[in-house]
């Protein structure tokens, strides 16, 4: 089983290829959208490449859930994530760094939810998936 | 003028790979508009031909039940150009296909000479989530191209040569 460092290096290569980045831009805390410029279609490209590079299958919505909040689920109100929404996030994104969710809880604007998608989150997901 | 950027499929293995050809002619307007006094096939239209070849390979796998749209070109390198009289051969290999979309590796050759190579990512769009006007337009492209597809080697392995 690969170590966390080995997984990180492979994730870095994957993101460099998918997003056209320089090596040093990919740090564990980098946010895929805000820091690395990923757009929605890039998430599909990233999943394709991770599957190929790690020889695994990643079911839809497992790594990057597409619609975390439906309109009437009570997860968001007036542009802010509710307590129920935060609880849902912790359940649906077990691979998100705890600190990033705690940070979101302090300023729970809906637009900040995408900040949970970090390089570290991808590594956490793969560490769990590969059982290392 | 129609938005056909392949002339004929010459190989088609459902869910695996496909090959299509595009004959470049001096009578085509875009050769003259692109670079004055240097008539070559614009790289963007070579990319479009590769995307049509790959898009049909992906769409056919689901019997054209989903709208296939070009979503991203992660990598495309052009090594040369194609001139009037050249036949471009577009080769695509389906490397991933799933509910959300698919990805192909694509290359363009003139004879043995590599002209372009890269990757293309497609997204599947549901009819309900796209604008109705756009859907008609896209469907039109794909319906018409299905005719082009049937000219060449079809899923049953037969070929018109």
Interface residues (C-beta under 8 A of the other chain):
Chain A: X17 X18 X20 X41 X42 X44 X45 X48 X51 X52 X60
Chain B: X71 X72 X74 X75 X95 X96 X98 X99 X100 X101 X103 X121 X123
